[in-house]
Amino acid sequence: TPCPTDNLYRIIGVFEDKVKLIKYDYATSTLLGTDGDYSGSDTSDTNYYKGSLTSIDQYSWNNVTNKNTWSESNLNKINLNTNFINNIGSTWANKIATTTWKVGGNTFDNIGSSVPSIAYQNEIVAPAENTTYDAKIGLMYVSDYGFAASPSAWTTTLYNYDGNDAKGTSIKTINWMYMGYNEWTISRHSDNTNSAFFVNSTGNVLGSNVRSDNGVRPSFNLESSVKYVSGSGSMSDPVRVN
């Protein structure tokens, strides 16, 4: 007490019988390692950054093969599903469920230029390719980010999430998942074999070459056996689990 910032996660939602989490702030190389798709640290593009890190460690989505195929990504295989799991320790890693991640992606029109509900359909329900990957750790979906904004923003296309909602309110101020730095999602940009979706530092969703350098926030589902212990869910009184 207090809970270290590096141990804080946010609840994306409850899906079936599992709680899905995302790391509150960007993961550092202490957790993800300096091998795999690590590319260095950055302090130059942090004008909108909301966290407390003095520099942000950057990772490519797939630097080795330059393809938007998640199964080939060392960010996936080494940084997230080897280093991260090892560095959090077996006690906590055993509380994380193996998830079937939907990694077929879709076109920019079907995700980036769509409102969250349509993006969800095109990303999760009927992606461009029916491709999945089973692993404990992944990244947020584009639609996760879209629905993290207040409902008043849900009629805005994700490409325009750097603007205002229907009431004229800045969407980045009402989206709890927005952290103000370029950040990868898990979804491939199917218009191009070497592009994936990311959230821009200004809040909108774009596509970028998989060799680009962005921040990373691990996401995962807890095992259904994990139980609530205490806490209201605020940053000063976080939910604690067994």
N, C-alpha and C positions, 0 to 999 in steps of 0.2 A: 504494500500500500504506500503510495498510489501505484496503480498498474503501470508498468513501463510503456511508453508510447509504442515501442516496437512490438508489444504484445497485444495491441488493440486491433480489433477487427470490427467491421460493420456488417449488419445483417441485410443481405439482399432480399431474402424472402424465405418462405417455407414452401417447399415443393414436394408434394406427396407427404412422406413422413420424415423428410430431412430438411435441416436448416442450412441455407447456403450463405457463406460468408465471403467477404473480400477484405484484404488487409487495408487498414485505415490509411496509412501513408505508403509511399513507394518503398519497395523492398531494397535493401542495401546489399552490397556484395558480401557482407558478413553472413547473410542468409542464403544468397543465390550463388555466391562464388565468383571467381574471376576467370573461370574457364567457360566452356560452352559458347554461348552467344554474347558473352560480356564484351563491351566495347569501350568502357571507361566511364568517368564521371563528368558531370556538367554543372556549371553555375551560370551559364550565359543566357538561358532562356527561362528565367524563373520570375518574370514580372508578375505573373498571376498566381504563382504557387502559394497554396494555403497551409502547407505543413511546416515542420520545424527542422528539416534536414538542412545542413549547410551546403551540401551538394547532392545531386541525384545521380545514382548509378544507372547507366544506360545499357540496354540490351537490344540486339537485333532479333527479329522474329525468326529468321532462318538465314544466317549468313553463309552457311556451308554450301547448300545446293541452290540457293537463291530461288526457291520455289515456295509457293504458298500451300505446302503440304505439311500439316501439323505433325504427322508421324515422322517427318524427316528433321524437324526442328530440334536443335540442341538446347534452345531456350526451354522447350518442352521436356526433352529427355534428360538433360543434364542439370540445368539450372533449377527448374521447378520440381521435377520428379525424382531427382537424386539429391542434389545439394540441399534444397529447401527441406525436404523430408528428413535428411540426416541431421541437419543443423537444428531443427526444432526438437529433435529427440524422439525416441520411440513411444514415450508415454503419450505425447500429443499426436504424433503421427498415427497411432492406433485409433484415435478418435475420428480420423478423417475417412470418409467412405470412398471407395472406388466409384467413379462417376463415368457414365457414358456421355462424353462430350460430343455435341453436334458441331462438326467442323467442315461441313460441306459449303458453307458460305452462300453468297449470292451476289448479284450485280449491284453496282452502286445505285442504280435506279430503284432496285427492290429493297435496299436497306438504307443507304445514306440519304436518298431523296424521298424516303417514306416516313410517315408518322410512326411512333413506337409500335402500335398494334399491328400495322402492316409489316413492319420490319421483323417483328416477332414471328409472324406467319412465314415469312420468307427465309428467316434465319434458323428457326427451330422446328417448325411444323413441316414445311416443304422447302428445304434448302435446294440450291442448284444441283448439288450432288448429295446422295444419301450416304455420306461418309461420317463415321463416328470414330472416336478414339477413347479407349478405356484407360483411365489413370486417376490418381487421387487429386492432383493439382492441375488447375487450368487457369484461364483468365476470364474476365467478365465478357459476356456477350454484349453486342451493341444494344440490343433491346433491354438488357439489364440497366444500362446507363440511361436509356430513354425513359424508362418507367421510374427511375430514381428521382426525376423531377416531379414537382407538384402537378396534379392532373390538369391544371390550366395550361400546361405546356404540351399536352399530348396531342394537340391538333397541329403542332409545328413539326415540320420535317427535321430529321436529325442533323442534316447538313446546316440547318439554320438555328441550331441550339446555341450559337454564340450571340443570338439576338434576344428578342422579347417574346413573351407568350401572348395569348389573345387579350390579356388584360394590360399589356404594356409593361409587364415586370420582366427584368433581366433574368433569363432562364438560369444562368450560371449561379445566381444567388438563391435559387429555389431548387437546386439539384444537389442533394447531399453527397452524391457520388463524385461530383466534380472536384478535382484537387488542383487544377491550374497548371498542369504540365502535360506535355505530349505523352500519351499512354497507349500501349497496345491493347487490343481486344483479341479474342481467340479466333475471330471469324475471318475467313479468306474473302478477298475481293475477286469474284469469279470472272470479272471482265478481263483480268490480266493474270497470267500464271505466276507472277512474282510480286503480287500486291496483297496487302491485308488491311483491314480497317483499324483505325486508331482514333482516339479522342484528342483533338487539338488543344493546345494550351488555352485557347480562347473559348473552348467549350463545344465546338461543333465536331461532327463526325466526318472523317475524310478517309481516303485510301493512300497508302504509302508503300514504297518498295520494301520488301521484307528484310533488306539489308540496312534499312534506316535504323537510327538509334533513338529509342524511346524508353520511358519509365515503365516499370512493371509492378503490378499489384496482384499477388497470387490470390486465387479464388478456389473455394472447395466446399463440399458438402460434409457436414458432420454425420457420423453414424447415428442412426435413430435411437441407439441406446444411451447417447450422451444426454445428461439431465441438467436442468437449471439448478443452480445452488443459491445465488443471491444476486442483487443488483437491480437497479431501475433501468439501466441501459444508457445512461448519460456517460459522457467522457470521464467525469469525476466519480461516477458510481457505476462502472461497467457491469454488464451481466457476467457472472462467473459460472463456469460449468465444471462438472465433476471429471 
